[in-house]
Amino acid sequence: MINIIYEDNHLLVVEKPINVPVQEDESKDNDLLNILKKYLKDKYNKQGNVYLGLVHRLDRPVGGIMVFAKTSKCASRLSEQIRNKQFKKIYYAVLEGNIFEKGVLKDRIYKDRRKNIVKIDNKGKESILNFEKLDYKNNMSLVKINLETGRSHQIRIQFSSRGYPLYGDHKYNKNVKDKSQIALFAKEISFYHPVTKELLSYSLELPNRYPFSLFNT
């Protein structure tokens, strides 16, 4: 069952489980969008198709907080907030190595859609994030990330390209030899309610699994 964090007539804020795709992909595995549509259909005994607007994404292996729009008008207004950088997303990640205390990473990122990977390339789109190191243990850094641009795989490639790959990242960390889970989590989200205009903020606890568990004590 999906953890429903907040729900009203306009919005649905949930915790995305790890390894569940946000939208149907070539794997045809059960995806979050359809799971939530079924939840709404059953809860409200709706007939026919259920509308649920997808306004942002998380990579399949990444868990954490997401918001969905129950109406097209709300979806449009949330998308506008994203374009105007009023929609804030805070991620926590565990990096391999002892990264510097804080910084701003700016790159141009290009996506190879055929291989579903990204790379730093001048023909790509501008990508910016801010980060702060919160702790360092066992040659791993816990960092808090404010994502200014939401490019595909952005966090993963920007840190990996600087020699600080995410723990458990099977795409961009050459040190991964096992089936470990990527240490990236969408922890906080804030935005203005598309109807009431109230500032809403939601947060989750860090997962109780390695390597996040190193920093929970």
N, CA and C atoms as a LAMMPS dump frame, in Angstrom:
ITEM: TIMESTEP
0
ITEM: NUMBER OF ATOMS
651
ITEM: BOX BOUNDS ff ff ff
-5.0000000000000000e+02 5.0000000000000000e+02
-5.0000000000000000e+02 5.0000000000000000e+02
-5.0000000000000000e+02 5.0000000000000000e+02
ITEM: ATOMS id mol type element x y z
1 1 1 N 0.844 -1.207 0
2 1 2 C 0 0 0
3 1 3 C 0.876 1.252 0
4 2 1 N 0.517 2.225 -0.802
5 2 2 C 1.284 3.466 -0.905
6 2 3 C 1.004 4.347 0.321
7 3 1 N 2.051 4.946 0.853
8 3 2 C 1.925 5.881 1.975
9 3 3 C 1.357 7.206 1.457
10 4 1 N 0.101 7.507 1.811
11 4 2 C -0.532 8.767 1.426
12 4 3 C -0.223 9.8 2.508
13 5 1 N 0.497 10.843 2.154
14 5 2 C 0.945 11.848 3.119
15 5 3 C -0.089 12.964 3.27
16 6 1 N -0.694 13.367 2.158
17 6 2 C -1.703 14.433 2.184
18 6 3 C -2.629 14.247 0.991
19 7 1 N -3.906 14.524 1.216
20 7 2 C -4.873 14.443 0.116
21 7 3 C -6 15.44 0.338
22 8 1 N -6.371 16.162 -0.719
23 8 2 C -7.595 16.964 -0.715
24 8 3 C -8.228 16.837 -2.095
25 9 1 N -9.151 17.724 -2.427
26 9 2 C -9.848 17.614 -3.712
27 9 3 C -8.961 17.947 -4.906
28 10 1 N -7.783 18.504 -4.632
29 10 2 C -6.936 19.015 -5.707
30 10 3 C -5.599 18.291 -5.823
31 11 1 N -5.1 17.774 -4.704
32 11 2 C -3.734 17.254 -4.638
33 11 3 C -3.671 15.882 -3.997
34 12 1 N -2.6 15.175 -4.331
35 12 2 C -2.275 13.915 -3.686
36 12 3 C -0.763 13.901 -3.474
37 13 1 N -0.338 13.895 -2.201
38 13 2 C 1.087 13.854 -1.855
39 13 3 C 1.377 12.474 -1.287
40 14 1 N 2.351 11.775 -1.872
41 14 2 C 2.592 10.379 -1.501
42 14 3 C 4.087 10.114 -1.36
43 15 1 N 4.39 8.948 -0.786
44 15 2 C 5.771 8.459 -0.761
45 15 3 C 5.923 7.404 -1.844
46 16 1 N 6.792 7.687 -2.808
47 16 2 C 7.061 6.709 -3.874
48 16 3 C 7.977 5.618 -3.329
49 17 1 N 7.587 4.353 -3.461
50 17 2 C 8.479 3.272 -3.04
51 17 3 C 9.673 3.142 -3.991
52 18 1 N 10.752 2.583 -3.491
53 18 2 C 11.917 2.334 -4.35
54 18 3 C 11.578 1.258 -5.377
55 19 1 N 12.214 1.367 -6.527
56 19 2 C 12.122 0.373 -7.601
57 19 3 C 10.724 0.232 -8.21
58 20 1 N 9.893 1.246 -8.018
59 20 2 C 8.597 1.307 -8.685
60 20 3 C 8.664 2.452 -9.703
61 21 1 N 8.408 2.18 -10.985
62 21 2 C 8.446 3.276 -11.963
63 21 3 C 7.304 4.259 -11.718
64 22 1 N 7.556 5.528 -11.978
65 22 2 C 6.496 6.53 -11.825
66 22 3 C 5.427 6.329 -12.888
67 23 1 N 5.858 6.06 -14.105
68 23 2 C 4.957 5.818 -15.23
69 23 3 C 5.266 4.472 -15.849
70 24 1 N 4.322 3.917 -16.572
71 24 2 C 4.558 2.641 -17.241
72 24 3 C 5.753 2.745 -18.172
73 25 1 N 6.629 1.751 -18.107
74 25 2 C 7.791 1.733 -18.996
75 25 3 C 7.839 0.388 -19.72
76 26 1 N 8.953 0.135 -20.392
77 26 2 C 9.039 -1.076 -21.215
78 26 3 C 8.956 -2.358 -20.387
79 27 1 N 9.231 -2.261 -19.085
80 27 2 C 9.159 -3.441 -18.223
81 27 3 C 7.722 -3.906 -18
82 28 1 N 6.77 -2.983 -18.176
83 28 2 C 5.342 -3.254 -17.938
84 28 3 C 5.059 -3.587 -16.461
85 29 1 N 5.99 -3.256 -15.572
86 29 2 C 5.756 -3.438 -14.139
87 29 3 C 4.684 -2.467 -13.664
88 30 1 N 4.034 -2.808 -12.579
89 30 2 C 3.026 -1.925 -12.009
90 30 3 C 3.668 -0.587 -11.658
91 31 1 N 3.077 0.516 -12.114
92 31 2 C 3.683 1.833 -11.928
93 31 3 C 2.871 2.674 -10.955
94 32 1 N 3.529 3.686 -10.39
95 32 2 C 2.907 4.497 -9.343
96 32 3 C 1.668 5.228 -9.829
97 33 1 N 1.717 5.772 -11.032
98 33 2 C 0.577 6.533 -11.555
99 33 3 C -0.678 5.659 -11.621
100 34 1 N -0.536 4.457 -12.126
101 34 2 C -1.7 3.577 -12.235
102 34 3 C -2.139 3.032 -10.876
103 35 1 N -1.187 2.808 -9.976
104 35 2 C -1.529 2.373 -8.618
105 35 3 C -2.393 3.437 -7.942
106 36 1 N -1.992 4.711 -8.101
107 36 2 C -2.738 5.799 -7.461
108 36 3 C -4.081 6.046 -8.132
109 37 1 N -4.161 5.869 -9.436
110 37 2 C -5.445 6.001 -10.12
111 37 3 C -6.429 4.937 -9.62
112 38 1 N -5.928 3.741 -9.419
113 38 2 C -6.783 2.67 -8.9
114 38 3 C -7.224 2.986 -7.461
115 39 1 N -6.285 3.541 -6.662
116 39 2 C -6.617 3.933 -5.293
117 39 3 C -7.769 4.954 -5.289
118 40 1 N -7.696 5.959 -6.161
119 40 2 C -8.747 6.974 -6.237
120 40 3 C -10.054 6.394 -6.755
121 41 1 N -9.945 5.542 -7.751
122 41 2 C -11.139 4.922 -8.34
123 41 3 C -11.893 4.105 -7.289
124 42 1 N -11.124 3.325 -6.499
125 42 2 C -11.74 2.477 -5.472
126 42 3 C -12.272 3.298 -4.3
127 43 1 N -11.478 4.276 -3.861
128 43 2 C -11.86 5.064 -2.681
129 43 3 C -13.139 5.858 -2.923
130 44 1 N -13.247 6.443 -4.099
131 44 2 C -14.386 7.32 -4.384
132 44 3 C -15.43 6.671 -5.296
133 45 1 N -15.228 5.384 -5.56
134 45 2 C -16.162 4.639 -6.398
135 45 3 C -16.425 5.356 -7.722
136 46 1 N -15.331 5.782 -8.35
137 46 2 C -15.443 6.531 -9.605
138 46 3 C -15.684 5.594 -10.78
139 47 1 N -16.455 6.058 -11.736
140 47 2 C -16.703 5.306 -12.956
141 47 3 C -15.781 5.818 -14.066
142 48 1 N -15.375 4.949 -14.952
143 48 2 C -14.545 5.366 -16.076
144 48 3 C -13.12 5.696 -15.661
145 49 1 N -12.453 6.462 -16.503
146 49 2 C -11.059 6.811 -16.255
147 49 3 C -10.932 7.862 -15.157
148 50 1 N -9.857 7.765 -14.395
149 50 2 C -9.546 8.731 -13.336
150 50 3 C -8.403 9.614 -13.804
151 51 1 N -8.575 10.936 -13.664
152 51 2 C -7.484 11.856 -14.031
153 51 3 C -6.514 11.986 -12.866
154 52 1 N -5.224 11.907 -13.153
155 52 2 C -4.188 12.205 -12.166
156 52 3 C -2.997 12.768 -12.923
157 53 1 N -2.663 14.029 -12.641
158 53 2 C -1.625 14.719 -13.394
159 53 3 C -0.244 14.496 -12.802
160 54 1 N 0.689 14.107 -13.665
161 54 2 C 2.09 13.909 -13.282
162 54 3 C 2.864 15.18 -13.591
163 55 1 N 3.395 15.849 -12.551
164 55 2 C 4.061 17.14 -12.764
165 55 3 C 5.572 17.073 -12.534
166 56 1 N 6.045 16.026 -11.869
167 56 2 C 7.494 15.835 -11.726
168 56 3 C 7.757 14.346 -11.571
169 57 1 N 9.013 13.948 -11.602
170 57 2 C 9.356 12.526 -11.641
171 57 3 C 10.465 12.187 -10.648
172 58 1 N 10.568 10.889 -10.379
173 58 2 C 11.718 10.332 -9.676
174 58 3 C 12.201 9.132 -10.477
175 59 1 N 13.514 8.928 -10.521
176 59 2 C 14.041 7.75 -11.187
177 59 3 C 13.491 6.487 -10.524
178 60 1 N 13.371 5.453 -11.298
179 60 2 C 12.788 4.196 -10.795
180 60 3 C 13.412 3.705 -9.479
181 61 1 N 14.749 3.665 -9.339
182 61 2 C 15.32 3.133 -8.097
183 61 3 C 15.235 4.079 -6.906
184 62 1 N 14.778 5.312 -7.131
185 62 2 C 14.774 6.336 -6.081
186 62 3 C 13.401 6.4 -5.41
187 63 1 N 13.396 6.436 -4.071
188 63 2 C 12.158 6.604 -3.322
189 63 3 C 12.04 8.013 -2.774
190 64 1 N 10.847 8.323 -2.256
191 64 2 C 10.671 9.618 -1.608
192 64 3 C 9.363 10.28 -1.946
193 65 1 N 9.301 11.563 -1.653
194 65 2 C 8.045 12.304 -1.666
195 65 3 C 7.731 12.858 -3.061
196 66 1 N 6.449 12.751 -3.44
197 66 2 C 5.987 13.266 -4.725
198 66 3 C 4.595 13.854 -4.563
199 67 1 N 4.256 14.795 -5.448
200 67 2 C 2.9 15.359 -5.471
201 67 3 C 2.287 15.129 -6.848
202 68 1 N 1.012 14.772 -6.858
203 68 2 C 0.25 14.584 -8.085
204 68 3 C -0.952 15.524 -8.057
205 69 1 N -1.421 15.922 -9.235
206 69 2 C -2.567 16.833 -9.344
207 69 3 C -3.818 16.056 -9.719
208 70 1 N -4.917 16.347 -9.022
209 70 2 C -6.175 15.652 -9.292
210 70 3 C -6.982 16.289 -10.422
211 71 1 N -6.609 17.512 -10.822
212 71 2 C -7.3 18.17 -11.938
213 71 3 C -6.264 18.734 -12.896
214 72 1 N -6.669 18.929 -14.148
215 72 2 C -5.743 19.473 -15.146
216 72 3 C -5.355 20.908 -14.808
217 73 1 N -6.281 21.669 -14.213
218 73 2 C -5.968 23.042 -13.824
219 73 3 C -4.869 23.058 -12.766
220 74 1 N -4.956 22.175 -11.783
221 74 2 C -3.923 22.099 -10.741
222 74 3 C -2.593 21.639 -11.322
223 75 1 N -2.652 20.695 -12.263
224 75 2 C -1.426 20.225 -12.903
225 75 3 C -0.723 21.368 -13.622
226 76 1 N -1.512 22.186 -14.315
227 76 2 C -0.956 23.329 -15.044
228 76 3 C -0.322 24.338 -14.09
229 77 1 N -0.981 24.608 -12.966
230 77 2 C -0.461 25.589 -12.008
231 77 3 C 0.79 25.075 -11.294
232 78 1 N 0.834 23.788 -10.985
233 78 2 C 2.04 23.223 -10.37
234 78 3 C 3.204 23.235 -11.36
235 79 1 N 2.912 22.914 -12.609
236 79 2 C 3.959 22.941 -13.642
237 79 3 C 4.519 24.348 -13.815
238 80 1 N 3.646 25.342 -13.694
239 80 2 C 4.086 26.736 -13.789
240 80 3 C 5.011 27.081 -12.621
241 81 1 N 4.696 26.582 -11.419
242 81 2 C 5.566 26.803 -10.261
243 81 3 C 6.943 26.184 -10.478
244 82 1 N 6.963 25.017 -11.11
245 82 2 C 8.249 24.375 -11.408
246 82 3 C 9.054 25.236 -12.365
247 83 1 N 8.402 25.746 -13.411
248 83 2 C 9.1 26.604 -14.38
249 83 3 C 9.611 27.88 -13.72
250 84 1 N 8.842 28.419 -12.748
251 84 2 C 9.215 29.669 -12.076
252 84 3 C 10.087 29.452 -10.841
253 85 1 N 10.487 28.199 -10.613
254 85 2 C 11.368 27.815 -9.492
255 85 3 C 10.754 28.149 -8.133
256 86 1 N 9.431 28.024 -8.042
257 86 2 C 8.733 28.173 -6.762
258 86 3 C 8.49 26.811 -6.106
259 87 1 N 8.745 25.778 -6.836
260 87 2 C 8.514 24.4 -6.409
261 87 3 C 9.857 23.859 -5.921
262 88 1 N 9.986 23.589 -4.622
263 88 2 C 11.269 23.22 -4.033
264 88 3 C 11.332 21.727 -3.736
265 89 1 N 12.423 21.102 -4.151
266 89 2 C 12.629 19.682 -3.893
267 89 3 C 13.985 19.504 -3.205
268 90 1 N 13.963 18.856 -2.047
269 90 2 C 15.186 18.604 -1.284
270 90 3 C 15.448 17.104 -1.264
271 91 1 N 16.644 16.729 -1.69
272 91 2 C 17.055 15.329 -1.699
273 91 3 C 18.194 15.124 -0.696
274 92 1 N 18.282 13.914 -0.182
275 92 2 C 19.436 13.498 0.605
276 92 3 C 20.108 12.355 -0.144
277 93 1 N 21.443 12.375 -0.167
278 93 2 C 22.19 11.322 -0.855
279 93 3 C 23.425 10.969 -0.044
280 94 1 N 23.886 9.738 -0.224
281 94 2 C 25.16 9.315 0.368
282 94 3 C 26.142 9.112 -0.774
283 95 1 N 27.217 9.891 -0.72
284 95 2 C 28.247 9.854 -1.753
285 95 3 C 29.451 9.076 -1.261
286 96 1 N 30.158 8.451 -2.172
287 96 2 C 31.424 7.816 -1.825
288 96 3 C 32.516 8.881 -1.816
289 97 1 N 33.302 8.922 -0.738
290 97 2 C 34.361 9.918 -0.612
291 97 3 C 33.972 11.052 0.316
292 98 1 N 34.95 11.886 0.611
293 98 2 C 34.758 13.016 1.532
294 98 3 C 34.667 14.305 0.721
295 99 1 N 33.461 14.652 0.326
296 99 2 C 33.264 15.828 -0.527
297 99 3 C 33.425 17.106 0.287
298 100 1 N 33.69 18.217 -0.401
299 100 2 C 33.834 19.513 0.263
300 100 3 C 32.521 19.914 0.922
301 101 1 N 32.574 20.89 1.828
302 101 2 C 31.468 21.17 2.758
303 101 3 C 30.173 21.608 2.068
304 102 1 N 30.281 22.452 1.075
305 102 2 C 29.072 22.914 0.37
306 102 3 C 29.475 23.455 -0.992
307 103 1 N 28.499 23.602 -1.873
308 103 2 C 28.837 24.135 -3.178
309 103 3 C 27.644 24.191 -4.107
310 104 1 N 27.89 24.776 -5.273
311 104 2 C 26.897 24.842 -6.348
312 104 3 C 27.501 24.117 -7.548
313 105 1 N 26.792 23.15 -8.07
314 105 2 C 27.258 22.419 -9.252
315 105 3 C 26.464 22.879 -10.465
316 106 1 N 27.198 23.322 -11.484
317 106 2 C 26.569 23.779 -12.722
318 106 3 C 27.184 23.022 -13.893
319 107 1 N 26.341 22.435 -14.709
320 107 2 C 26.794 21.693 -15.883
321 107 3 C 25.733 21.798 -16.969
322 108 1 N 26.129 21.387 -18.16
323 108 2 C 25.148 21.157 -19.219
324 108 3 C 25.06 19.647 -19.395
325 109 1 N 23.831 19.128 -19.282
326 109 2 C 23.623 17.679 -19.288
327 109 3 C 22.842 17.281 -20.536
328 110 1 N 23.378 16.275 -21.214
329 110 2 C 22.737 15.761 -22.425
330 110 3 C 22.248 14.343 -22.167
331 111 1 N 21.016 14.038 -22.558
332 111 2 C 20.456 12.704 -22.354
333 111 3 C 20.486 11.892 -23.634
334 112 1 N 21.098 10.718 -23.543
335 112 2 C 21.063 9.741 -24.621
336 112 3 C 19.843 8.862 -24.375
337 113 1 N 18.743 9.163 -25.057
338 113 2 C 17.484 8.46 -24.794
339 113 3 C 17.55 6.99 -25.21
340 114 1 N 18.363 6.685 -26.188
341 114 2 C 18.461 5.292 -26.646
342 114 3 C 19.066 4.401 -25.563
343 115 1 N 20.08 4.936 -24.85
344 115 2 C 20.743 4.164 -23.798
345 115 3 C 20.223 4.49 -22.398
346 116 1 N 19.341 5.516 -22.298
347 116 2 C 18.811 5.979 -21.018
348 116 3 C 19.923 6.335 -20.034
349 117 1 N 20.906 7.058 -20.526
350 117 2 C 21.961 7.596 -19.666
351 117 3 C 22.166 9.066 -20.009
352 118 1 N 22.78 9.803 -19.092
353 118 2 C 23.098 11.202 -19.36
354 118 3 C 24.597 11.416 -19.222
355 119 1 N 25.076 12.505 -19.812
356 119 2 C 26.49 12.834 -19.712
357 119 3 C 26.645 14.346 -19.732
358 120 1 N 27.776 14.794 -19.205
359 120 2 C 28.104 16.214 -19.246
360 120 3 C 28.523 16.55 -20.669
361 121 1 N 27.806 17.482 -21.284
362 121 2 C 28.052 17.788 -22.692
363 121 3 C 27.543 19.194 -22.973
364 122 1 N 28.322 19.982 -23.685
365 122 2 C 27.951 21.37 -23.972
366 122 3 C 26.663 21.502 -24.781
367 123 1 N 26.263 20.443 -25.478
368 123 2 C 25.02 20.519 -26.258
369 123 3 C 23.792 20.187 -25.403
370 124 1 N 24.02 19.9 -24.116
371 124 2 C 22.924 19.564 -23.22
372 124 3 C 22.271 20.78 -22.588
373 125 1 N 21.36 20.523 -21.64
374 125 2 C 20.606 21.584 -20.972
375 125 3 C 21.31 21.995 -19.678
376 126 1 N 21.203 23.293 -19.345
377 126 2 C 21.805 23.789 -18.111
378 126 3 C 21.196 23.08 -16.908
379 127 1 N 22.06 22.649 -15.995
380 127 2 C 21.623 21.882 -14.827
381 127 3 C 22.349 22.42 -13.595
382 128 1 N 21.576 22.776 -12.565
383 128 2 C 22.132 23.421 -11.373
384 128 3 C 21.582 22.758 -10.117
385 129 1 N 22.473 22.508 -9.164
386 129 2 C 22.051 22.091 -7.834
387 129 3 C 22.962 22.722 -6.793
388 130 1 N 22.41 22.904 -5.593
389 130 2 C 23.175 23.349 -4.432
390 130 3 C 23.236 22.186 -3.449
391 131 1 N 24.357 22.042 -2.75
392 131 2 C 24.431 20.96 -1.77
393 131 3 C 25.2 21.411 -0.532
394 132 1 N 24.945 20.696 0.552
395 132 2 C 25.642 20.911 1.817
396 132 3 C 25.965 19.55 2.421
397 133 1 N 27.215 19.349 2.824
398 133 2 C 27.583 18.098 3.49
399 133 3 C 27.139 18.16 4.947
400 134 1 N 26.366 17.149 5.371
401 134 2 C 25.837 17.121 6.728
402 134 3 C 26.655 16.245 7.657
403 135 1 N 27.311 15.203 7.11
404 135 2 C 28.052 14.271 7.951
405 135 3 C 29.013 13.473 7.083
406 136 1 N 29.987 12.84 7.736
407 136 2 C 30.974 12.023 7.021
408 136 3 C 31.341 10.831 7.887
409 137 1 N 31.109 9.622 7.367
410 137 2 C 31.438 8.387 8.086
411 137 3 C 31.817 7.303 7.086
412 138 1 N 32.758 6.449 7.491
413 138 2 C 33.132 5.278 6.677
414 138 3 C 33.454 5.644 5.225
415 139 1 N 34.15 6.764 5.06
416 139 2 C 34.501 7.288 3.736
417 139 3 C 33.277 7.542 2.869
418 140 1 N 32.175 7.965 3.521
419 140 2 C 30.967 8.336 2.793
420 140 3 C 30.42 9.647 3.352
421 141 1 N 29.892 10.478 2.459
422 141 2 C 29.36 11.791 2.83
423 141 3 C 27.851 11.809 2.679
424 142 1 N 27.17 12.254 3.733
425 142 2 C 25.725 12.498 3.646
426 142 3 C 25.53 13.941 3.225
427 143 1 N 24.834 14.162 2.114
428 143 2 C 24.641 15.519 1.605
429 143 3 C 23.154 15.831 1.44
430 144 1 N 22.841 17.1 1.666
431 144 2 C 21.502 17.634 1.446
432 144 3 C 21.552 18.436 0.149
433 145 1 N 20.622 18.166 -0.752
434 145 2 C 20.672 18.728 -2.1
435 145 3 C 19.411 19.52 -2.404
436 146 1 N 19.602 20.753 -2.83
437 146 2 C 18.503 21.591 -3.317
438 146 3 C 18.595 21.604 -4.838
439 147 1 N 17.644 20.951 -5.466
440 147 2 C 17.688 20.802 -6.915
441 147 3 C 17.022 22.003 -7.578
442 148 1 N 17.802 22.798 -8.303
443 148 2 C 17.246 23.977 -8.985
444 148 3 C 16.647 23.62 -10.338
445 149 1 N 17.226 22.632 -11.005
446 149 2 C 16.697 22.16 -12.287
447 149 3 C 16.483 20.66 -12.175
448 150 1 N 15.392 20.175 -12.706
449 150 2 C 15.059 18.764 -12.539
450 150 3 C 15.38 17.919 -13.744
451 151 1 N 16.653 17.838 -14.116
452 151 2 C 17.035 17.034 -15.276
453 151 3 C 17.085 15.545 -14.912
454 152 1 N 16.864 14.727 -15.903
455 152 2 C 16.938 13.283 -15.704
456 152 3 C 18.332 12.877 -15.233
457 153 1 N 18.4 12.122 -14.145
458 153 2 C 19.66 11.601 -13.583
459 153 3 C 20.627 12.713 -13.178
460 154 1 N 20.129 13.927 -13.008
461 154 2 C 21.014 15.075 -12.775
462 154 3 C 21.921 14.908 -11.561
463 155 1 N 21.327 14.603 -10.411
464 155 2 C 22.121 14.469 -9.186
465 155 3 C 23.189 13.402 -9.365
466 156 1 N 22.802 12.31 -9.962
467 156 2 C 23.692 11.159 -10.1
468 156 3 C 24.912 11.489 -10.961
469 157 1 N 24.705 12.129 -12.105
470 157 2 C 25.825 12.413 -13.002
471 157 3 C 26.666 13.586 -12.512
472 158 1 N 26.044 14.584 -11.884
473 158 2 C 26.831 15.744 -11.46
474 158 3 C 27.829 15.38 -10.366
475 159 1 N 27.424 14.528 -9.428
476 159 2 C 28.38 14.111 -8.391
477 159 3 C 29.359 13.073 -8.928
478 160 1 N 28.879 12.144 -9.728
479 160 2 C 29.756 11.111 -10.283
480 160 3 C 30.861 11.716 -11.133
481 161 1 N 30.524 12.741 -11.912
482 161 2 C 31.508 13.357 -12.812
483 161 3 C 32.625 14.062 -12.039
484 162 1 N 32.392 14.337 -10.756
485 162 2 C 33.396 14.996 -9.922
486 162 3 C 34.114 14.025 -8.988
487 163 1 N 33.88 12.724 -9.199
488 163 2 C 34.578 11.721 -8.407
489 163 3 C 33.906 11.359 -7.102
490 164 1 N 32.628 11.737 -6.948
491 164 2 C 31.879 11.408 -5.736
492 164 3 C 30.565 10.711 -6.126
493 165 1 N 30.655 9.493 -6.657
494 165 2 C 29.436 8.809 -7.109
495 165 3 C 28.528 8.45 -5.937
496 166 1 N 27.249 8.321 -6.21
497 166 2 C 26.297 7.908 -5.183
498 166 3 C 26.487 6.426 -4.864
499 167 1 N 26.418 6.119 -3.586
500 167 2 C 26.487 4.73 -3.152
501 167 3 C 25.358 3.947 -3.825
502 168 1 N 25.701 2.79 -4.393
503 168 2 C 24.694 1.906 -4.964
504 168 3 C 24.138 2.32 -6.309
505 169 1 N 24.747 3.292 -6.963
506 169 2 C 24.241 3.753 -8.267
507 169 3 C 24.818 2.864 -9.372
508 170 1 N 24.003 1.969 -9.887
509 170 2 C 24.491 0.99 -10.854
510 170 3 C 24.791 1.599 -12.217
511 171 1 N 24.271 2.781 -12.521
512 171 2 C 24.543 3.416 -13.818
513 171 3 C 25.819 4.246 -13.824
514 172 1 N 26.054 4.975 -12.73
515 172 2 C 27.119 5.989 -12.759
516 172 3 C 28.212 5.763 -11.711
517 173 1 N 28.171 4.638 -10.997
518 173 2 C 29.201 4.325 -10.008
519 173 3 C 29.871 3.011 -10.406
520 174 1 N 31.101 3.11 -10.888
521 174 2 C 31.819 1.918 -11.37
522 174 3 C 32.241 0.994 -10.24
523 175 1 N 32.154 1.463 -8.995
524 175 2 C 32.562 0.639 -7.855
525 175 3 C 31.476 -0.353 -7.42
526 176 1 N 30.254 -0.198 -7.916
527 176 2 C 29.155 -1.049 -7.471
528 176 3 C 29.303 -2.439 -8.085
529 177 1 N 29.43 -3.44 -7.216
530 177 2 C 29.596 -4.824 -7.679
531 177 3 C 28.446 -5.717 -7.23
532 178 1 N 27.601 -5.224 -6.325
533 178 2 C 26.535 -6.056 -5.79
534 178 3 C 25.165 -5.482 -6.179
535 179 1 N 24.134 -5.916 -5.495
536 179 2 C 22.774 -5.457 -5.799
537 179 3 C 22.322 -4.37 -4.826
538 180 1 N 23.254 -3.588 -4.331
539 180 2 C 22.93 -2.548 -3.36
540 180 3 C 21.983 -1.512 -3.963
541 181 1 N 21.19 -0.878 -3.092
542 181 2 C 20.191 0.111 -3.497
543 181 3 C 20.817 1.501 -3.551
544 182 1 N 20.469 2.285 -4.541
545 182 2 C 21.013 3.631 -4.647
546 182 3 C 20.635 4.463 -3.42
547 183 1 N 21.607 5.206 -2.895
548 183 2 C 21.393 6.027 -1.693
549 183 3 C 21.004 7.441 -2.093
550 184 1 N 19.795 7.562 -2.637
551 184 2 C 19.231 8.856 -3.018
552 184 3 C 17.768 8.843 -2.611
553 185 1 N 17.331 9.91 -1.929
554 185 2 C 15.988 9.929 -1.361
555 185 3 C 15.414 11.331 -1.459
556 186 1 N 14.194 11.424 -1.998
557 186 2 C 13.481 12.711 -2.083
558 186 3 C 12.83 12.967 -0.728
559 187 1 N 13.473 13.773 0.099
560 187 2 C 13.082 13.892 1.502
561 187 3 C 12.058 14.991 1.765
562 188 1 N 12.16 16.115 1.061
563 188 2 C 11.294 17.255 1.358
564 188 3 C 10.756 17.866 0.067
565 189 1 N 9.575 18.456 0.192
566 189 2 C 8.98 19.135 -0.954
567 189 3 C 8.166 20.321 -0.435
568 190 1 N 8.188 21.421 -1.16
569 190 2 C 7.348 22.565 -0.784
570 190 3 C 6.878 23.281 -2.047
571 191 1 N 5.645 23.76 -2.006
572 191 2 C 5.021 24.421 -3.151
573 191 3 C 3.798 25.173 -2.651
574 192 1 N 3.246 26.015 -3.504
575 192 2 C 2.03 26.744 -3.158
576 192 3 C 0.82 25.953 -3.637
577 193 1 N -0.159 25.827 -2.759
578 193 2 C -1.377 25.114 -3.145
579 193 3 C -1.962 25.787 -4.381
580 194 1 N -2.257 25.024 -5.418
581 194 2 C -2.697 25.637 -6.681
582 194 3 C -4.039 26.351 -6.6
583 195 1 N -4.812 26.128 -5.542
584 195 2 C -6.107 26.787 -5.389
585 195 3 C -6.102 27.789 -4.241
586 196 1 N -5.678 27.369 -3.059
587 196 2 C -5.711 28.257 -1.878
588 196 3 C -4.508 29.194 -1.812
589 197 1 N -3.442 28.867 -2.553
590 197 2 C -2.185 29.642 -2.586
591 197 3 C -1.372 29.508 -1.292
592 198 1 N -1.828 28.65 -0.378
593 198 2 C -1.096 28.427 0.867
594 198 3 C 0.212 27.688 0.579
595 199 1 N 1.296 28.082 1.28
596 199 2 C 2.57 27.388 1.132
597 199 3 C 2.503 26.063 1.883
598 200 1 N 2.708 24.966 1.166
599 200 2 C 2.666 23.636 1.758
600 200 3 C 4.067 23.035 1.764
601 201 1 N 4.433 22.41 2.869
602 201 2 C 5.737 21.757 2.986
603 201 3 C 5.554 20.392 3.63
604 202 1 N 6.219 19.39 3.074
605 202 2 C 6.125 18.03 3.588
606 202 3 C 7.516 17.416 3.636
607 203 1 N 7.708 16.53 4.62
608 203 2 C 9.024 15.933 4.813
609 203 3 C 8.872 14.497 5.285
610 204 1 N 9.824 13.65 4.933
611 204 2 C 9.857 12.259 5.362
612 204 3 C 11.134 11.993 6.153
613 205 1 N 11.095 10.971 6.999
614 205 2 C 12.304 10.508 7.677
615 205 3 C 13.192 9.792 6.663
616 206 1 N 14.508 9.826 6.892
617 206 2 C 15.406 9.08 6.028
618 206 3 C 15.131 7.585 6.152
619 207 1 N 15.327 6.83 5.079
620 207 2 C 15.089 5.382 5.146
621 207 3 C 15.987 4.709 6.186
622 208 1 N 15.447 3.688 6.819
623 208 2 C 16.215 2.943 7.815
624 208 3 C 16.921 1.766 7.14
625 209 1 N 17.766 2.078 6.184
626 209 2 C 18.544 1.061 5.483
627 209 3 C 19.941 1.619 5.205
628 210 1 N 20.882 0.708 5.047
629 210 2 C 22.261 1.1 4.764
630 210 3 C 22.337 1.757 3.379
631 211 1 N 23.113 2.818 3.215
632 211 2 C 23.996 3.476 4.189
633 211 3 C 23.354 4.631 4.941
634 212 1 N 22.066 4.932 4.659
635 212 2 C 21.418 6.023 5.406
636 212 3 C 21.43 5.743 6.906
637 213 1 N 21.334 4.447 7.273
638 213 2 C 21.286 4.073 8.689
639 213 3 C 22.56 4.46 9.431
640 214 1 N 23.654 4.626 8.729
641 214 2 C 24.896 5.097 9.356
642 214 3 C 24.712 6.466 9.989
643 215 1 N 23.847 7.269 9.373
644 215 2 C 23.712 8.671 9.778
645 215 3 C 22.441 8.918 10.594
646 216 1 N 21.674 7.882 10.861
647 216 2 C 20.436 8.036 11.636
648 216 3 C 20.674 8.007 13.135
649 217 1 N 21.878 7.631 13.535
650 217 2 C 22.163 7.504 14.97
651 217 3 C 22.852 8.743 15.495
